[in-house]
Amino acid sequence: MTSEPLHPVPAPGRRTVVAAVGATGLAVALTACGSDNGSSDSSSSNTQAGANASGGGSSASSGSGGGTALAKTADIPAGGGKIFKDQGVVVTQPTAGTYKAFSSKCTHQGCAVSEISNGVIICPCHKSEFSVTDGSVKKGPATQPLPAEKITVSGDSITLA
């Protein structure tokens, strides 16, 4: 009698070892990339919240302490607007004293809009045009409006919520 097992267990192959090490490294990297400041998740929820609240004119702030300061109301021309590339938002003033905000990402193929002229927000890639009033499509090929973004206007300050 020998002490060898009836069915020897083969040693793991090189591919199995490499895959296990890679999976462990990926798990460590993903854990390290996580943060509790919520900055990466807040933009998508703000877009959805803004889309749900697109019915009114300017929003008055009731002392909310958060948000990103964008501009002074005097920086946004009546009948036009201003594009904030770093924040991915367009702020417009369709009529005097009414401020709106929309995503600066075209709904056709995701290009950043680049110009506001004659009451429309223009995408340079395929020349889609969107209304400064409500983000609706004025000229295709885009078929969906620009999603609304939530802003607050307090005094002469416009803040991205």
PyMOL commands that set and color helices and strands:
alter all, ss='L'
color gray80, all
select helices_A, chain A and resi 14-33+39-52+73-75
alter helices_A, ss='H'
color red, helices_A
select strands_A, chain A and resi 68-72+80-84+89-93+100-103+115-117+120-122+129-131+137-139+151-154+157-160
alter strands_A, ss='S'
color yellow, strands_A
deselect
rebuild
show_as cartoon
